[in-house]
Amino acid sequence: MATLGDVVEDVRGRGFVGRAAEIASFDDALAGRSERRVLFVHGPGGVGKTTLLLHLRGRARQADRSAIYLDGREIEPSPEGFVLAVQAAGATAPVLLVDGYEQLTPIDGWLRRDLVPSLPDDAVVVLAGREAPVPAWRSDPGWRGVVAVHPLGNLDDADSAALLERAGVAGQDREQIMMLGRGHPLALALLADAALTGTVPQSLADAPDLISALMGSLVRDAPSDAHLVGLATCAKAFLTTEDLLRRTVGDGAPVVWDWLRDRPFVTARPLGLTPHDLTREVLDAEFGRRWPDRYRDLHRVIHDYVVAGLRDATGMHRQLLAQHLAHLHRTGPFAAQFRSMREHGSASVVRARPEEHEEIITAVGTALGPESARLARDWLTEAPDGASVVRTPQGIAGFAYHVFCPGTTAVERRDPVVRAILDHVARVAPLRPGEQVDIARFLYGENAAQSDRYAVFAGSVSSIVEWCGRPRAWALILSVDPDFWGPFFDYLAFRELFEVTFDGRRYVVYGNDWRRFPVDTWLDLMNEREQTGGSGPPPDALQRPAPLDREAFRAAVRTALPQLHRPDRLAGCALVGTSLGGDPAAVRATVRTAIDGLAELPRGEPLRAVLHRTYVSPAPTQEAAAEVLGLPFSTYRRHLAKAVDELADRLWALESGHQVDSD
């Protein structure tokens, strides 16, 4: 007589999808076609281990094999406790299915040495847990041929769609659920329930009950608050390293690192740890809800850590950190492109090789026209270091090329687009001696599209490397697809400046004058927008006045010096709002520091002394200052003029970002 349990198992079997490799391995063991009779299945909570084991139990029964299903959470982790559990099930010559095997770690050795070897030769054992089996199961020559290990991952798109169809989800809702669930069986099941009883959420954060259920499977064994902060770090960061954990959890970083590395939902890569995308989003939503203030502070710590690393790093490490910073923008306008990049595997932005130039030139011609291809050849010949590519096994998937002007190449004078940009800069905010502009001149991705994910990736990473590297006066970017790129530049606080037509294409030029809105200030704004969104031009309160040319700057220094001992009189000084400081007190402090720094120069102490006695702690008159310094008045005046010039040059170097020679 059939039982209700038989009905449940039948329904469960009809709803089961995927896991073809695991089922084939089990069926082969069950039929005696394989010597691999001990199967390990491991994976994170909610990935479907229990569902698989119950399905395997049904297959065993269909094959007229008695099967025991045991839950390690319900067994005392001792030999006696395990034997009692088996006896209570009342089966002989069993197919033994043990769920929650991580709970039985204390008796793993006994099971391997005593219990499993004592089973009949046609027995099949499936052990399912969060952790991979200990090495002894695979290092022993005897067990090596008997054990099969199956890491249980997420479902692919076809299996996810089949699961949702069998759950009764309407076709129009499946794509959104699949995007949110990322193939995670528990998430898909919970989202399917939401769709059947209400509406499909637009994001995981819109489904707090679902987040709570998934979080329970992720963090139930976190030993301390420090471990939870480590999880939060893993959710935020592109790659989590022990160095980064030292910034977020302090001295406990090594212990937290080891714990994170062993989590089944965390992948240990050569350069750090990364969680599965769904895990990242679940943690991100939950910590954002549970710790809103702490989570914002954590974001800032990670942001500042990455920026500091970018400033100090070289070579490929800079590219990796730039990718890390781009990842912090994953909720911005290009969230879909960044997500697509992650789903298609790892990729890096690297310098183009000479042998790749022809492929680049051909792609530029396809994307932008024959005259553009000719100019691309000239640029790559005369200044190849500006080229960055994204490589895939099929070839170059994305490309970005940066031009730095004025330079020493003749091609910048032959490139009409670059000339138009330089003419615009000369009209609205002329460059000062030693200053350059950074122009993102060429950009494309697969199918010659600027909106392709690889174009977004190449453009974002290469620009971050340049913007956070050597300071330049302007950053300018060209786009032939302003409908796509416009919202992104609005988010980045870059302005649309003007248009130029070349080779049959209309280019829209976006840019930012770093002298008015410096990189550090921009990074602070981005830290805020990374978390809260927002868009639009730089706030007026954060912008500096139009940059002074060198002569106007030197004149402003000379005007400010007599007021140095009276900070209240510096309020109208033209130096306020420059790189020297945003208010009179900051300008005064910067100038005084520069005066003291003159003593570090060869024969610089007399220069420091004459400025100090004239402007910092001034004597009543210049004649009195000369007398205090023990100098003839003519010598004093000569020293003073030289000191003012030297000081102005040092301050100009701060303002322009370039060391310049004194006149």
Buried (B, 14 or more C-beta within 10 A) or exposed (E): EEEEEEEEBEEBEEBBBBBEEBBEBBBBBBEEEBEBBBBBBBBBBBBBBBBBBBBBBBBBBEEEBBBBBBBBEEBBBEBEEBEEBBEEBEBEEBBBBBBBBBBBEEBBEBBBEEBBEEBEEEBBBBBBBBBBBEEEBEEEEEBEEBBBBBEBBBBEEEBBBBBBBEBEBEEEBBEBBBBBBBBBBBBBBBBBBBBEEEEBBEEBBBBBEBBEBBBEBBBEEBEEEBBBBBBBBBBBBBBBBBEBBBBBBEEBBEBBBEBBBEBBBBEEEEEBBBBBBBBBBBBBBBBBBBBEEEBBEBBBBBBBBBBEBBEEBEEEEBBBBBBBBBBBBBBBBBEEBBBBBBEEEEBBBBBBEEEBBEBBBBBBBBBBBEBBBBBBBBBBEBBBEBBBBBBBEEEBBBBBBBBBBEEEBEBBEEBEBBBBBBEBBEEEBEBBEBBBBBBBBBBBBBEBBBBBBBBBBBBBBBBBBBBBBEBBBBBBBBBBBBEBBBBBBBBBBBBBBBEBEBBEBEBBBBBBBBBBBBBEBBBBBBBBBBBEEBBEEBEEEBBBEEBBEBEEBBBBBEBBBEBBEEBEEBEEBBBBBBBBBBEBEBBBBBBBEBBEEBEEEEEBEBBBBBBBBBBBEBBEEBEEBBBEBEBEEEBBBEBBEBBBBBBBBBBBBBBBBBEBEEE
